[in-house]
Amino acid sequence: MNALENEKLIIESDNKQIRLTSHQLRYYETPKSNANFTSIMLDKISSIELTYFKSSVWLLILGIVTIPFLVGFI
């Protein structure tokens, strides 16, 4: 696919399916019969939020041990 005027490649995935340029984010999908791509222009994105949750077994164990101790102390 041809680049836009003054467009520069910033980063590309190892499998070359996702490409971030100075103007757009592009996802290439190449099934056997045809090739599809999805392009998002960066000036059309207003915000992005990334939320990551990590459960911790140690925090749960600490809570189970601490709560009875605190209730007994009170």
N, C-alpha and C positions, 0 to 999 in steps of 0.2 A: 504494500500500500504506500502511496506517495505521501511524503511529509508535507505539512503545511508550511507556509512561508515563515522563515526564521525559526522553525521548530527544531529542538535539539533533544536527543535521547538522554534521559536521566538515568534510568535503570530498566533492566529487562530480566525476567525470570529465567531460570536455567533451561526450562523447556520451551522458552520463547513464546509462551501463550499470553503472558501479561507484560505489557510494555507501558512505562510511564515516560511521557515526554514533557517538554516545557508547556505544551498546550492541551494535552489530552491524556486520558487513561484508556488503554485499549486492550480488549480481551479477544484473543483469536481462538476459534474452535474449528478444528479440521476433521470432521468425520470423513469416512471413505468416499462418499459420493460428491460432497461439495465442501466449501469453506465458508464459515460465518465469522463475523467479528462484531463486537459491541464496542462502541466508542463513547466516552463521556468527556465532554469538554470541561476543562478545569475552571473556566470562568462561570460555569453554570452551577458549581458546587458552592453552597453557602456555608455548610459546616459538616464535620464528621465527628462522631462520638464512638469511642471504643471502650467497652466495658469488659473487664476480665475478673472473674471470680475464681478463687482458689480455696477449696475447702481444706481445712487442716484438722486431722484426727487428733493431733496433740492439743489443740485448743479445746476440742470437745472433751477430751480426757481431763484436762485441767479444770474445766467448768464442772464436770461431774464430781471431781474430788473436792473442789473449793466450796461449792454451794452448800453441801451438808455441814462442812466445817464452820462456815459463816453463820448458818442457821443455828447450830449448836452453841456458838459463841454468844449470839444475841440472846 
